Each structure stands twice: as C-alpha cells, then as structure tokens.
Amino acid sequence: MNTAKRIFKNTSILFIAQVVNYILAFFYTIYLARYLGVSGFGVLTFGISFTTIMGVTADLGLSILAVREIARDKSISSGYTGNLIVIKLVLSSITMGLIVLFMNLFNCPSQTIQVVYLLALWMLFTSFTQLFYSVFQAYEEIEYQSIGTILYSILLFSGVFYGIFNNFSIEWFALIYLIVSGVILTYTVFIQITRFPRPSLQVNWNFWKSKLTLALPLSIALIFSTIAFRVDTVLLSLFQGYLVVGLYTAPYKIIEVLLFIPSVYSAVIFPVLSRFHVSSKESFQLIYVKSIKYMIILGLPIAAGITILSKDIILILYQSAFSGSVVALQILIWTVPLLLLTTSFGIILISMNKQVLAIRLTFIYMIFNIGVNLVVIPYFSYLGAAVVTVLTELVNFIMLFYYLSKFICKVPLHRLIWKPALATVIMSLFMISVHLNIFITVLLATIIYFALLILFKTFSKGDYNIIRKLVEKG
C-alpha cells in the first residue's frame, strides 16, 4: 500500500472510531448524570478531572515521543518499549503516591476518596494503553487503536446502563471505568506481544535520562494544557462542593461534543499546513485567512442558538434537577466560537515549528485561569467559573491572533465578522419570536442563517473553489 493510501486508510478508520466514541460517550454521560443526580455526578466528574490532571505525571509526554522515535527506527521497538514500561511503572507509583497525599490534604469524604482511588487506577491503566497505542501508530497500524477506542466506548456504554438498571452506587460506576480500562489494556498488551516486537523490560539509565529530557517540552505543554482545562472543576469542588461541580460540568459535556468540530478540522489541515509552510507561503496564508472566516461562520450561530435554547436543551438532556445549569450553559457556550479559532491557531503555530512559543502562551493561559478562578469562585461560584472560562479563552485568542498576525499576515477581523454576525442576529430574532418544536426551530434557523450568508454574498468564488485550489497547489 503506498503512503497516500495508507494515510487515507488510517485517517478514515480513526475518524470513524472517534465519531463512535463521541456519540456513545455523549449518551452514557447524559444518562449517568440523570441517574446520579447533581451531587453524585459532581463527585464522579471531580474524580475524573483530578485524576486526569495528576495523570500527566504518569506519562510526561513519553508516549508521544515513542511514536516519533519508533517510527524512525523500528529496530529499537522492543528495547524502547520495554524501557518505557519500566519508567511508567515508576512514574505511576509516584503519581499514585501524590494522589493519596492530596486526598488526605483535601480531607475529602470517604466516598469521594474511594471514587478517586478507583479512577486513579483507571487513569494509570489508560496511560499504559496509550503507550501501546503509540507503538501501533509508529507502525502505522491504526486499526488496532481504532478497535480499542470503539471497544472501550461500547463496554463503558454497556457498563453504565447495566449499572443504572441495577441501581449501582457512585463507587460501582468508578469501578466500571476501572474494569473497562483493564479490559482495553489487556487487549492492547495481547496485540503488542502477538503483532509487534515483544517489549524487553530494561533499566537503561542513559536511555531514561535522554528520553525524559527529550520529552520535557512535550510534558510541560501537556501539563499546562491539562491543568488549564480541568482545574476549574477541582477548585469548584474545594470551594463550593460537589453539587456545584455537577451543575457546572453538565453544560461542559455539551461543549466537549462541539469540540469535535475543531479537532477534526485541525487533523485535516495540519499536514497540509506543514507542507505549505515550506512550499507555498501564499497557500499557507490562504488557509489561515479562510480558517478564521469559516470558524467565525460556524461559531457565532452555534453560540447564539444554544444560548436561546439553553433551557430546553438542559431539560431535554439532563431533566429538571439540572435546571441550575441553564445560565452556566448560556455563558460557557460562548467559548465555542473562541475555541474554534484558538484550536486552529494552535495547529497553525505548531506547523510553523513555534512549539516553544506555544508552551509559553499555554503557561500564561494556565496562570490566568488559575489566578482569576481563585479570586472569583469563592464569591461567584460556578457562574463565575463559567465567565472566567470564556475570559481565559478570549485571552488565549488575543495572544495567538497577535503572534500569527506578526508571523503570517494581518487579518481585518471586522470584515470577516460583520456578515455572519448580522445573519446571526436575524436568525436569533427568528428563534426568539417563534414557539415551535426545538428540532424544527433549529432546522429553520439553520436554513435562514445560511440563506442570509448567501444573500449577503459572504462566500466568494474562492470559497467555493478552495478545495480544488489547494489540491492543485499541493
């Protein structure tokens, strides 16, 4: 199979796996939230957020590094993987020790402690699974990772509904997460030893030192971004309690589903940008400008529409127990237009080999988020945290846009925004004035919005021919 066909095959398989994963995760999260209630859901999401933050120390970017190193020289696979397994065993022990220490310092209830300990093991199993996924990626055998991703989603989906049917407690649901991760780890180990070179467990101090040093920039970026994304949930649990965490994270799950848009878009444009950065500056600038335009066109109506329909959305998905999440959703949804842009900007920055700058900006982003949350949360609770999330993403957008304007070209934002903004306002007035079924309202609003964009001549001939031009220039 030639390189182009292999890339297409791997991308397609992983894309399908991610779609299945997002759909199943969305449904089992919704029903789990309904079953556990606000406080119970808050305990579980706190445990996931806290162990995810702590889990960064169990990997430190080594899995990402493994993809690059093994892909370059597959003869090192056995010894390389064996050394990393031993390193990760040591890092996992340190991580588990830190989790126990923090749990005692936080003075959490016994139920929360049990949930966190179970989820800590879930996180560590997942960390080892990711290492084996790295080997699959290095050998460009993505189908094994895709099978694991789909299997994980199906098992967790089934486990959650089995638990709901049998009236399981929160601890049992945490155990389900652990059992499923154990099954997937067993699957990846089996594939590793039967399809790839068997890991040779080793302790090579020079190897450890060199790889940990190489992984340092990756680990720093990973630590900063993970803390920035998860820290608000942990701070809310410490200052306000688990009921508040439940009200805050319920709309967050809706945001996470919408983040599928920029993640897929970024995966598609990254290799193209990497090539054009070297071969065609004009095409690189074109993708940059068009990315801003298209993300604005997508982001504004999504944010406005969900703001208007937030009450219906929360009641349909989570029911009346989560009615306190309505305002939080109305605030948090405005991170989506910003995230559509900043995710694209981040990929553009990395395609330009500006990783060090990306780390610095992520650090500023993290510090701003933590600092303002520490001030705001004690007084304004989860609604304050929602506002801080939007402000943090705005700061991130401003920083990224400033540097990309210097490195690539200046983009007149007002010219790109006004037509989608006007169409969004008219669409919003329609949504407010009608009293139809929510699904009919969304359908009609979508038609009106894009009809207005066409009427306003928002799309140029270049937009219609963008794919053809990029293919020809590639």
N, C-alpha and C positions, 0 to 999 in steps of 0.2 A: 504493500500500500504506500503511495507516495505521500510526501509531507502534507500537502494541501488537503488530501482526502482524510488523512489521519487526524489533522486538526479539526476538520469539519465534523468527523465522527465523534471525537472526544467532546467537542463543544456541545454538539446536539444531545449526546447521552447525558452529560452533566446538567444541561439546561432542563431536560425533561425530569431528571431526578430532583432538581431544585424546585421545579413547579409542583411536583407531587408533595415534596416536603413542606412547602409553604402552605398548600391547601389543607393538608392533614393537620399541620401544627395549628393553623388558624382555628379549625373546628374543635380540636381537643382542648385547646386553651380556653375557648369560649365556654364550652360545657363544663370544664373543670372549674372555671371562675363562678359559674352559676351554682354548681354543686357545693363548693367550699364556702361560698359567701365572701363578703368583702374582707373580713379579718383573716380568714383561712387562706384566701388567695394572696393576701398581703404577706403572710408568713412564708408561703411557698416561693413567691417571686423575690422576696428578700433573700431567701436561701440561694436561689439561682443566681441572683445578681452578686451577692457576696462571694460565693464560691467561684464565680466566673472571674471576678477581679483577682482573687487570690490565686486562681489557676494559671495566671500569666507566669508566675514564678516556677511552675512545673514544666514549662517548655522553653521560655526565654528566646523564642524565635528559632530554635534548633530545627523544628520540623520544616519550616520554610527554607532554611539553609540546606537541609538534606535534599530537597527537590533539585536545587541548582547543582550541588556537588555531585550527587549520584548520576544525574542526567549527563554531566560532562564526562564521567568516567565510571561506567557501570561495574568495572572490575573491583572497585572499592566497596561495593554494596554490602557484602557480608560483614566485614570488619567495621565499616562506618555505622551500620545499623546496630551492630552489637554494642559498640561504644556508647551510642546514643541511648540505648535501652538502659544501660547501667547508669549513665548520667541522669536520666529521667527518674530512675528509681531513687537516686539521692535527692534530686530536686523535689520529688513527690513527698518524700519523708519530711523535708524542710517545710514544704507547703502545708502538709497536714499538721505539723507542729505549730505553725503560725496560726492556722485556723483555730486549733484548740486554745491557743493563748488568747486570741482576740475574743473568742466566745466567752471565756472566763472574765476578760476585762469588760466586755459589754454587759455582763450579768443578765443574760437573756433567760427567758423562761425555759424550763426543761424540754417542753415540746419543741420549741424553736431550735434548741441545741441538737436534739435528735434529728430533726429535719436537715439541719445544716451539715451534720456529720455524714448522713446518708448521701446528701447531694455533693459533699466534698469527694466521696469515693466515686460518685457518678462523674464528676468533673475530671478526676485523675484517670479513670478508665477511658474517658473520651480523649484525654490528652495523648494516651498511648495509641489509641485508634488513629488519631491524626498523624502520628509518626509513621504508621504503616501506610496510611493514605498517601503520605509524601513519597514513599517508595513506589507506589502504584503510579503516581503522577510522573515520577522521574523516568519510569519505563514506558510512559505514555499508554498505560493500560487503565484508562479512566473508568472503564465499565465496572471494575471491581469496587471502586469507590462509589460509583452511582448505585450499584446494587446495595451496598452497605447503607447509603443515605436513605434509599426507599425502604429498605427493611427496617431501619431504625424508626422511621415515621409510622410505618404500618404497625409495628409492635407497640410503640408508645400510644398510638391512637387506640389500638385494641385494649391495651392495659388500662388506659384511663377510663374507657367506657365499661370495662369489666369491674373496675374499682367503684365507679358510680353505681352500677347495678347492684353491687354487693355492699354498699354503704361503708366504704373504706374510710379510714381517718387520714389526716394530712400525712402522718408518718408513713402510712402504707403507700400513698402516692409517691412520696420521695423514694421509697423502696422500689417502686415500679420503674422510676427513672434509672435507679442503680442497676436493676436486673436487666433492663433493656440494653444499657451501655455495656454490661458484662457480656451479653449475647453477641453484640456487634464486635466487641474486642476479640472474642473467641473466633468469630468469623474472619476477622482481618488477620489474626495470627495463623489460622488454618491456610488462608490464601497465601500469606507470606512464605510459609515453610513448604508449601506444595507447588507454588508457581514461580517463586523468586528465590534468589540465593538465601540460604538459611543464615540468620544472624549469628555471628560468632561473638559471644559475650566476652568483652575485653575491658581492661582498665589500662588505657594508654594515656599517661598524664600529659604528654606533649600534645596528643590529639585533643584531649579535653581543653587544655589551655587555648590552643589555636582556634578551635571551633566556638568556644564560648566568647572569645574575643571577636571573631568574625560575626557572630550572631548578635553582638551587643547593640549595634544600631537598630536592628530589627526588633530586638526585645524592648528597647527604650520606646520606640514608636508604638509597639503593641501595648505596653504598659500604660502609656499616656492615653491612647485612644480608648482602651478598655475602661480605665478609671473615669474618663470624661463621660462615657456613655452610661455607666452603671452607678456612679457614685451618688446621684441624687436619690435613688431608691434606698441605698444604705443609710444616708443621712436622714431621710424621712423616717425610717424605722427607728433610728436612735432618738430623734427629737419629738416625733409625733405618734409613733405606734403603727401597728400593722394594719389597722383599719384604713388609715390614711394611705398607706402604701398600696393597698388594694384598689382604692379609688383612683390613685394616680396611675398605676400600671395598666389598668383596664384599657384606657384610651391609647396607651403606649403600644399595646399589641396591634391596634389598628394602624398606627404609624408604621410599625415594623413590616406589616404586609405591604404597605405602599412603597417601602424602601426597595422592594423587588425591582421597581422601575429603574432607578439609577444604577443598581448593582448589575442588572443585565446590560444596560446601555454602556456602562463602563467596561464590562467584559468584552463587549463587541468592538468598542473604539480603541481600546488600549493597544492592541498590536498594530492597528492602522496608524495611530498617533506615533508610536515608537518608530515605525518605518518612515513616516513623513517628516518627522523631526530631523532626520538625516538627509532624506532625498528631496523633499519639496516643502520649503517654508510657506509657500503660498497655500498649498493644500492644508498644511498644519493650521495656519491662521483661519482658513475657511471652516474647518471642523470646530475650532474654538468658538468662533462667532455664531455658527449655526447651533452649537450645543447650548449656548446661552439662550438663544431665541427659542429653541424647542422646549427647553426646560421651563422657561417662563410660560410658554403656551400651555404646557401640561400642569404646572404647579398652581397657578392662580385659580383656575376654576375648581380644582380638587379642594383647595383650602376653603374657598368661599362656599362651595356646595356643601361640604361636610359641616362647616360652621352653622349653616342654616338648618341642616337636617340632623344635627348632633343629638338632639333629644330622641328622635325616632330611632336613630342608629343604636344608641346606648340601650334603649328599652327593648329593641328587637334582639340585639346580640346578648346583652347581659341581664335584662329584666330590671324591675323597679329597685331592687336592692342596690344597684349601682347608679341610681339617679344623680348622686353627688359627683359622678364623673363627667356629666354633661359639659359643665363650664371648663373643666380641665381639657376635654377634647376640643372645645372651641378655641382654646388658647394653643394647645400643642400642635394642632393641625397646621398652624402657620409655620412650623418648622419644615414642612414638606417642600414648599417652593424653594426654601433656602437649601435644604438637603439635596434636592435635585441638582442644584447648581454646584454646591460645595463638593459633592461626591465626584462630579465630572471634573471640577477644577483640580481635585486631589490627584486623579488619574493623569490629567494633563501635566501636572507638576512632576510626577514620577517619570512620565515618558520623556521628560526633558532632563532626566538624571539630577533632579533637585531634591534628593531624598533628605539631605541634611536640613535644608530649609523646611521641608515638610515636617520633620521632627520638631524643629523649633516652634513652628506655628501650632503644632498639636500640643506642645507643652504650654504655650500661652493660653490656648483654648481650654486645656485642663485646669490650669490655675485659676483662670477667670471663673469657670464653672464652679469649682470647689469653693473659692473665696466668697462669691456672691451668694451661693446657696447657704453657706454657713451663717451669713447675715440675715438672709430673707426667710429661710424655712422656719426658724423659731417663732416668727411673728405672723407669717402669711401662709404657713403650712404648704399643702400640695399645690395650691393655686399659685403661690409664689414660686415654687419649684418649676411649675409649667412656664411661667413668664421668664424665669432665668434660662430655661432650656431654649426658648425662642431667641432671647438676647444673646446667648452663647453662640448659637448658630449664626446669628447676624454678625457678630464679631468675627467669626471664622470666615464668613463670606467676604467681609470687608478686607481682611488681611489677604486672603487668596486672590481676590479680584485686583487688589493693589499691585501685588507682585506679578501676576500674569499680564497686567496692563503694561508693566515695565518690560517684561521678557518677550511678549508676543506683539500685542498691539492694543491701542486704546479703543474701547467699545462704547459707543454712545448708548447707555442703558435706556435713557428716556425714549429713544426712538424705537427700541425693541419692546418696551413695556406698554406704551400707551394704547395700542390697538387691542392686545389681549386684555388689558385692564378695563377698557371701555366695554368690550364684549362680556367680560366677567360681571361688570356692574349690571348690564342689561339682563344677563342671564339670572343674576341674583334677584333682581326685582321681579322677574317672572316666577322664580321659585317661591318667593315670599307671598306673592299675590294669589297663587293657586292653592287649592286644597285637594290634591289628588293622591292616589296611592304613591308611596315613596319610590317604587320602581318605575312607574310611569313618569313621575316628576323628573327623575334622573335621566331617563331616556330622552324626554322632550328637551330638558335643559341642555343636554349634550348636543342634540341636533341644532338647537338655537345658537349655542356658543360657536360651533364650527361654521355654521351658516354665516354668522356675523363676521367671523375671521375672513371668510372668502369674500363677503360683501365689502369689507374694509381693505381688501387686497393685501392681506397680511403675508400671503405666500407668493413669492416671486417665482419666475421660471427656474431660477437657480435652485429653489427649494424642491420643486417637482423633479428636477434632474440631478439632485445632489448625489444619489447613489450611483447613477450612471457615470457621472464625472469622476467620482472617487475611484471607481473600478478602472476607468480608462487611465487615470493618472498613476494608479498603483501598479 
